Amino acid sequence: MITHAHRSAPVAGRRRFLVLAGLWCIGCLPSSAVEPLPGADSTQPLTRLIREAGESESDAVRLLRLREVAQHASAAAVAVPGLDRLILFVERWQSPRTRLNFFRREVLETLDFDFGVPADSPLRPIADFYLARMICWVTLEYSEIYPVLEKRARALGRARELFSSAQRAFPANRITGMYLGRPLPPEKEYFVPAGAPRWAVAQREGLERLTDIIEWWIEHRLRVGGDYGGGWGDDCELWRSWTPILIGFSHPRIAWAQELFSRRLLEQPHLVNGYHAERLDVEHGAEDVSDALTPMMFLAPDETDWARRIHRLVDLSEGLWMGRNQRGQLQFKSAYFSATEVDPRPERACDTVYHPRVLQPALLYWQRTGDERIGRLVTDWMRTWVDAAARAENGKPPGILPSALHWPDGTVGGTGPDWWLPGIYETSLYDFPGAMGLLLNTLVLTAHMTGDATYLEPLRTMAEARRAWLQAGRPQATPGTRLWCGANLGQLAGAAAKVRFSAGSREWDDLLRGEDEPYVHFRLGAPLDSTVQALEVLAESLRVNFPAFTSEVRFTDRMLRFPALYQPGWMLPEGVPTGGALLEGGLVRRGFNGVHLLYHTVTGDPGDPLYFPQNAVRWHTEPRDLAALVVRAEPQRLEVRLYHFGPEARRFEAEWLTLTPGEYRLEVRPLDKEEGGVQELRLRVSAKERRTVIHLPSRRECQLIVHAIP
């Protein structure tokens, strides 16, 4: 309740106190229900300001209104319980000097936060609104909660109750409604010319909306120090969601922001020795350096400073982190290490499928330059894993890659009794299959660079297990068995697709057709329909709830995670009735990454952009009013469908990244029957000459073909 500052007031003052004591109830009602009260002139501004604070969709405006409440309360000699503490909290929430998730530990452990706002204060629904948001983002962030049904239900159930409290008090707040299943409408619409192809309309919307999100982050979250406020270890992951724009196009401001971030991160004291100073598990310890260097291998691969830092990782691998096990094979000695030491404890002494992250930028550097030293290290290391896959050991079926190899004996698994549960970490992060895709892509890269097909043998034997599970009708299986392994090898598809389209081997086609990869299906000859539908679903996901991908995000490694709340059994038991596309798009859901679909279609890479990328082309223009669908990408031929939405013809450069050196002919030809708009020329592709100027007519679907001249 709100109280008068002087309890010994005269009769008129006591009457005024009674009015003030009822302000809490008044403040909880819709504005239409609030009528002026006789003799309550001094409290009416408080009622209005508290309501405006609660209904605001902007935290900055909310803070302004709360400060006004404080001014009016002081002038009226009124005490609003918890006001000063709540103002301090919102200032902290808004401060560019505060970590976005400063509340994470307290909320993770207790599902509560000490706002200093009593339960009977008219400000309590505002505190509930903040607590509900904090619980949602903690749930989306931590694997201690979101995969565990009981914990997730408890956390989101509490968030739902808190949001309901806030909604009853402030029903006009649309952000509350967004969390409770009422998506916010789009903030902008895009003009679609008559006759524009469906694929182009959907892809263009996805690209533009993703670009809008990225630009918001740069405009509103990028700080003077180069970070985005989520902590370096989380901020470094932002670029992974930016790949369709960062790698597929040329956007100077986004490229500038990424380079600034990478440089500032690498200058941090904890990376002074070339790797993290703290002894962390490999998944968390490696990402600062790898996620700083890897994007720069796309944006500025020839800069010597990046190469120097990459070779420092190789130095540490050769001299500290790796060694010969008792079988004489090269492997990492532990899953926990720093720039100066390796954790020798047996329960942590494992090489894992996550370890390619340590060498991620070095792998890309090897792919780009053929660096012999890196090549020797990686090929030697991958031989260890090829051998481990072939062995039947510790209950592991032959032909299956384990998720961990113990040091120094080199045996499959960790110190526990089950080979698929190495027990390295407090969660299931390193359990089979873990980040199997990282190791699979590294094996494919090694086979590509060496021409040695034995590095593909684990993929072949695991593909057989996957086929067996698919052919059996996708049954439940006993953990640790071959059939169970097949059920958990969905990550195989991305690596298999890279083999299929880089080497032209058709042995993977039947497997790839059984996986949820619409663009790969299209490249294998399926109609474009499923790819278009997936692009449309992604566009619809990004069309709504703009704040959910921007101002509401409190963990920067979960920039696109909000749609998970709309799944059945999450925020609402039945899911969101109007959010079918949001659920299906999922942005990043198990087995399908909608943002990567944009990257696939724009660049022609059928798999993960982070390991052994096969991006065939980069469009040196901003991702506005343009759609590009790579239809075919081979060493001597590239076919792309293009559509420009602007009213005038467009001129830009295209960079051919995977065409082998030689003489080529380029044709750009509209697919309609109208005259004009044709471009034909002869070009040379070499290590230093890979760009060509493209002339694209306005609002006409075109086919671009670049093919080698015999």
Long-range contacts (C-beta under 8 A, 24 or more apart in sequence): 1-81, 1-120, 1-121, 1-122, 2-43, 2-46, 2-73, 2-78, 2-79, 2-80, 2-81, 2-121, 2-122, 3-78, 3-79, 3-81, 4-77, 4-78, 4-79, 5-77, 5-78, 5-79, 6-77, 15-39, 16-40, 16-42, 16-43, 19-43, 20-78, 23-47, 23-50, 23-122, 24-120, 24-121, 24-122, 27-51, 27-54, 27-122, 27-169, 28-122, 28-125, 28-168, 28-169, 30-171, 30-172, 31-172, 42-72, 42-75, 42-76, 42-78, 43-76, 43-78, 45-72, 46-72, 46-73, 46-76, 46-78, 46-80, 50-80, 50-122, 50-123, 50-126, 51-170, 53-126, 54-125, 54-126, 54-129, 54-166, 54-169, 54-170, 54-173, 55-170, 55-171, 55-172, 55-173, 56-173, 57-173, 57-174, 57-175, 57-547, 59-90, 59-93, 59-94, 59-551, 60-94, 62-90, 62-126, 63-87, 63-90, 63-91, 63-94, 66-90, 66-123, 66-126, 80-121, 80-122, 80-123, 81-117, 81-118, 81-120, 81-121, 81-123, 82-115, 82-116, 82-117, 82-118, 82-121, 82-123, 82-124, 82-127, 83-123, 84-116, 85-115, 85-116, 85-117, 86-115, 86-116, 86-117, 86-123, 86-126, 86-127, 89-115, 89-116, 89-127, 89-130, 90-130, 93-130, 96-223, 96-229, 98-229, 99-229, 99-230, 99-231, 100-228, 100-229, 100-230, 100-553, 100-554, 100-555, 100-556, 101-137, 101-138, 101-141, 101-230, 101-231, 101-554, 101-555, 103-134, 103-138, 104-138, 104-141, 104-555, 107-131, 107-134, 107-135, 107-138, 108-138, 108-142, 108-144, 108-145, 111-135, 111-154, 111-155, 111-158, 124-165, 125-165, 125-166, 125-168, 125-169, 125-170, 126-166, 126-170, 128-162, 128-163, 128-165, 128-166, 129-162, 129-163, 129-166, 129-170, 129-173, 129-176, 131-159, 131-162, 132-158, 132-159, 132-160, 132-162, 132-163, 132-166, 132-176, 132-179, 133-159, 133-179, 133-552, 133-554, 134-554, 135-159, 135-162, 136-179, 136-565, 136-571, 137-552, 137-553, 137-554, 137-555, 137-558, 140-555, 140-558, 140-561, 140-562, 140-564, 140-565, 141-555, 141-557, 141-558, 143-427, 143-428, 143-429, 144-426, 144-427, 146-564, 147-428, 149-569, 152-569, 152-570, 153-569, 156-565, 156-570, 156-571, 159-571, 160-571, 160-572, 175-547, 175-552, 178-545, 178-547, 178-548, 179-565, 179-571, 180-571, 180-572, 181-566, 181-571, 181-572, 181-576, 181-577, 181-578, 181-579, 182-578, 183-544, 183-545, 183-576, 183-578, 183-579, 183-582, 184-544, 184-545, 184-546, 184-547, 184-548, 185-544, 186-543, 186-544, 186-546, 187-546, 188-212, 190-645, 191-645, 192-645, 193-645, 193-699, 195-699, 196-643, 196-645, 196-699, 196-701, 197-641, 197-643, 197-701, 198-532, 198-536, 199-528, 199-531, 199-532, 199-535, 199-601, 199-627, 199-629, 199-641, 200-627, 200-629, 200-641, 200-643, 200-645, 200-701, 201-627, 202-532, 202-535, 202-536, 202-538, 202-539, 203-535, 203-539, 203-598, 203-601, 203-602, 203-627, 203-628, 203-629, 204-625, 204-626, 204-627, 204-643, 204-645, 205-539, 205-542, 205-543, 206-244, 206-535, 206-538, 206-539, 206-542, 206-594, 206-598, 207-244, 207-245, 207-249, 207-598, 207-602, 207-623, 207-626, 207-627, 208-623, 208-624, 209-539, 209-542, 209-543, 210-241, 210-242, 210-244, 210-245, 210-542, 210-595, 210-598, 210-623, 211-245, 211-251, 211-254, 211-622, 211-623, 211-624, 212-546, 213-542, 213-546, 213-549, 213-550, 213-559, 214-242, 214-245, 214-254, 215-253, 215-254, 216-546, 216-550, 216-551, 217-550, 217-559, 218-253, 218-254, 218-257, 220-550, 220-551, 221-556, 222-257, 222-260, 222-261, 225-264, 226-260, 226-261, 226-263, 226-264, 226-265, 227-261, 227-264, 227-265, 228-261, 228-556, 229-556, 230-554, 230-555, 230-556, 230-557, 231-556, 232-265, 232-268, 232-288, 233-284, 233-287, 233-288, 234-555, 234-556, 234-557, 235-261, 235-265, 235-556, 235-557, 236-261, 236-265, 236-287, 236-288, 236-291, 236-292, 237-287, 237-291, 237-556, 237-557, 238-556, 238-557, 238-559, 239-291, 239-295, 240-291, 240-610, 241-559, 241-560, 241-595, 243-595, 243-596, 243-599, 243-609, 243-610, 244-595, 244-596, 244-598, 244-599, 244-602, 244-623, 245-623, 246-295, 246-298, 246-299, 247-298, 247-599, 247-603, 247-609, 247-613, 247-615, 247-618, 248-598, 248-599, 248-602, 248-603, 248-615, 248-618, 248-619, 248-623, 248-628, 249-602, 249-618, 249-619, 249-620, 249-621, 249-622, 249-623, 250-618, 250-619, 250-620, 250-621, 250-622, 251-622, 251-623, 255-299, 258-295, 258-296, 258-299, 259-296, 259-299, 259-300, 261-292, 262-292, 262-293, 262-295, 262-296, 265-292, 266-292, 266-293, 266-309, 271-339, 273-339, 273-340, 274-309, 274-312, 274-313, 274-315, 274-316, 274-339, 275-312, 275-313, 275-316, 275-338, 275-339, 276-338, 276-339, 277-338, 277-339, 277-340, 278-338, 279-336, 279-337, 279-338, 279-341, 279-343, 280-336, 280-338, 281-335, 281-336, 281-348, 281-424, 281-425, 281-429, 281-430, 282-332, 282-335, 282-336, 282-337, 282-352, 282-354, 282-355, 282-357, 282-358, 283-354, 283-357, 283-429, 283-430, 283-435, 285-336, 285-337, 285-338, 286-354, 286-357, 286-358, 286-360, 287-357, 289-313, 289-361, 290-357, 290-358, 290-360, 290-361, 293-360, 293-361, 294-360, 294-361, 294-364, 294-610, 296-361, 297-361, 297-364, 297-365, 297-368, 298-613, 301-365, 301-368, 306-361, 306-365, 307-365, 309-361, 310-361, 310-362, 310-365, 311-362, 311-373, 313-358, 313-359, 313-361, 313-362, 314-359, 314-362, 314-373, 314-374, 314-377, 317-358, 317-359, 317-377, 318-377, 321-358, 322-377, 322-381, 323-407, 323-408, 325-384, 325-405, 325-407, 325-408, 325-409, 325-410, 326-408, 326-409, 326-410, 327-387, 327-409, 327-410, 329-383, 329-384, 329-387, 329-410, 330-377, 330-380, 330-381, 330-383, 330-384, 331-381, 331-384, 331-405, 331-407, 331-410, 332-358, 332-407, 333-407, 333-408, 334-407, 335-404, 335-424, 335-425, 335-430, 346-406, 346-415, 347-414, 347-415, 347-423, 347-424, 348-424, 349-406, 349-407, 349-408, 350-404, 350-405, 350-406, 350-407, 350-414, 350-422, 350-424, 350-430, 351-384, 351-404, 351-405, 351-407, 352-403, 352-404, 352-405, 352-422, 352-424, 352-430, 352-434, 353-401, 353-403, 353-404, 353-433, 353-434, 353-435, 353-436, 353-438, 353-439, 354-429, 354-430, 354-434, 354-435, 354-438, 355-438, 355-439, 356-438, 356-439, 356-441, 356-442, 356-611, 357-435, 357-438, 360-610, 360-611, 363-442, 363-445, 363-611, 363-612, 364-613, 366-445, 366-449, 367-445, 367-448, 367-449, 367-612, 367-613, 370-449, 375-449, 375-450, 378-442, 378-445, 378-446, 379-446, 379-449, 379-450, 379-452, 379-455, 382-442, 382-443, 382-446, 382-455, 384-410, 385-439, 385-443, 385-458, 386-443, 386-454, 386-455, 386-457, 386-458, 388-412, 389-457, 389-458, 389-461, 389-462, 390-457, 390-458, 390-461, 393-419, 394-419, 395-419, 395-480, 396-420, 396-480, 397-465, 397-481, 397-482, 397-485, 398-461, 399-458, 399-461, 399-462, 399-464, 399-465, 399-482, 400-458, 400-461, 400-462, 400-465, 400-482, 400-485, 401-436, 401-439, 401-440, 401-458, 401-462, 402-432, 403-430, 403-431, 403-432, 403-433, 403-434, 403-436, 404-430, 404-434, 418-479, 418-480, 419-480, 420-479, 420-480, 432-485, 432-488, 433-485, 433-488, 433-489, 433-491, 435-491, 436-489, 436-491, 436-492, 437-491, 437-494, 437-495, 437-608, 437-611, 438-611, 440-491, 440-492, 440-494, 440-495, 441-494, 441-495, 441-498, 441-607, 441-608, 441-611, 441-612, 442-611, 442-612, 443-495, 444-495, 444-498, 444-499, 444-502, 444-612, 445-611, 445-612, 447-499, 448-502, 448-503, 448-612, 456-499, 459-492, 459-495, 459-496, 459-499, 460-507, 462-486, 462-489, 462-492, 463-492, 463-496, 463-508, 463-511, 465-489, 466-492, 466-511, 467-510, 467-511, 467-514, 470-511, 470-514, 490-515, 490-516, 490-590, 490-591, 493-517, 493-520, 494-606, 494-607, 494-608, 495-607, 497-606, 497-607, 498-605, 498-606, 498-607, 498-612, 498-614, 500-524, 500-606, 501-606, 501-614, 501-633, 501-634, 502-614, 504-634, 515-591, 516-591, 516-592, 517-592, 517-606, 518-597, 519-597, 519-600, 519-601, 519-606, 520-600, 520-606, 523-606, 523-631, 523-632, 531-597, 531-601, 534-592, 534-594, 534-597, 535-597, 535-598, 535-601, 536-581, 537-581, 537-584, 537-585, 537-594, 538-585, 538-587, 538-594, 538-595, 538-597, 538-598, 540-581, 540-582, 540-585, 541-581, 541-582, 541-585, 541-586, 541-587, 541-594, 542-587, 544-582, 545-582, 560-587, 560-588, 560-595, 561-587, 561-588, 563-587, 564-589, 600-630, 601-628, 601-629, 601-630, 602-628, 602-629, 602-630, 603-630, 604-630, 604-632, 604-633, 604-638, 604-640, 604-658, 614-658, 615-657, 615-658, 616-656, 616-657, 616-658, 616-659, 617-654, 617-655, 617-656, 617-657, 618-654, 618-655, 618-657, 619-652, 619-654, 619-655, 620-652, 620-653, 620-654, 620-655, 620-691, 621-650, 621-652, 621-653, 625-650, 626-650, 626-696, 633-658, 635-659, 635-660, 636-660, 636-662, 636-664, 636-707, 636-708, 637-705, 637-706, 637-707, 637-708, 638-704, 638-705, 638-706, 638-707, 639-703, 639-704, 639-705, 640-703, 640-704, 640-705, 641-671, 641-701, 641-702, 641-703, 641-704, 642-668, 642-694, 642-696, 642-701, 642-702, 642-703, 642-704, 643-699, 643-700, 643-701, 643-702, 644-696, 644-697, 644-698, 644-699, 644-700, 645-699, 646-698, 646-699, 647-698, 647-699, 648-698, 649-695, 649-696, 649-697, 649-698, 650-695, 650-696, 650-698, 651-693, 651-694, 651-695, 651-696, 652-693, 652-694, 652-696, 653-691, 653-692, 653-693, 653-694, 654-691, 654-692, 654-694, 654-704, 655-690, 655-691, 656-685, 656-690, 656-691, 656-692, 656-706, 657-690, 659-685, 659-690, 659-706, 659-708, 660-685, 660-708, 661-685, 661-686, 661-687, 662-708, 662-709, 663-708, 663-709, 664-706, 664-707, 664-708, 664-709, 665-706, 665-707, 665-709, 666-692, 666-704, 666-705, 666-706, 667-703, 667-704, 667-705, 667-706, 668-694, 668-695, 668-696, 668-702, 668-703, 668-704, 669-702, 669-703, 669-705, 670-697, 670-700, 670-701, 670-702, 670-703, 671-700, 671-701, 671-702, 671-703, 672-700, 672-701, 674-700, 677-702, 682-709
